Amino acid sequence: MKPGDKLPSKRELREIYGTSAQPVDAALFMLRTEGYVEGRQGKGTFVTDKRPY
């Protein structure tokens, strides 16, 4: 994915990867913490244009 791309919803990610909510939430939390994605209230989660390191 490239900067500005929107990630699928949590529900879509669970369906794509055949997993429960907990691993999806953990992965998204890690990606946010490391600066790879950012959440936009009411709009979704997007790939950042910032390099995390």
C-alpha positions as CSV (number, residue, x, y, z in Angstrom):
1,M,0.0,0.0,0.0
2,K,1.1,3.6,-0.6
3,P,0.7,6.7,1.5
4,G,-2.8,7.9,1.7
5,D,-4.4,4.5,1.0
6,K,-7.3,3.5,3.2
7,L,-7.0,0.2,5.0
8,P,-10.0,-2.2,4.9
9,S,-12.3,-2.0,7.9
10,K,-11.7,-4.2,10.9
11,R,-14.5,-6.4,9.9
12,E,-13.1,-6.8,6.4
13,L,-9.7,-7.6,7.8
14,R,-11.2,-10.3,10.0
15,E,-12.9,-11.9,7.0
16,I,-9.8,-11.6,4.8
17,Y,-7.5,-13.3,7.3
18,G,-10.1,-15.5,8.9
19,T,-9.3,-14.4,12.5
20,S,-11.1,-12.8,15.4
21,A,-11.1,-9.2,16.4
22,Q,-8.2,-9.4,18.9
23,P,-5.4,-10.1,16.4
24,V,-6.7,-7.4,14.1
25,D,-6.9,-4.9,16.9
26,A,-3.4,-5.8,18.1
27,A,-1.9,-5.5,14.6
28,L,-3.6,-2.1,14.0
29,F,-2.4,-0.9,17.4
30,M,1.2,-1.8,16.5
31,L,1.0,-0.2,13.1
32,R,-0.3,3.0,14.7
33,T,2.2,3.0,17.5
34,E,5.1,2.6,15.0
35,G,3.7,5.4,12.8
36,Y,2.8,3.3,9.7
37,V,-0.9,4.2,9.8
38,E,-3.2,6.8,11.4
39,G,-6.8,6.7,12.3
40,R,-9.1,9.5,11.2
41,Q,-12.3,9.8,13.3
42,G,-15.3,8.6,11.3
43,K,-13.2,8.0,8.1
44,G,-11.1,5.0,8.8
45,T,-7.4,4.1,9.0
46,F,-4.9,5.3,6.4
47,V,-1.3,4.7,5.5
48,T,0.8,7.6,6.6
49,D,3.1,9.6,4.4
50,K,5.7,9.8,7.2
51,R,8.6,7.5,7.5
52,P,8.4,6.0,11.0
53,Y,12.2,5.8,11.5
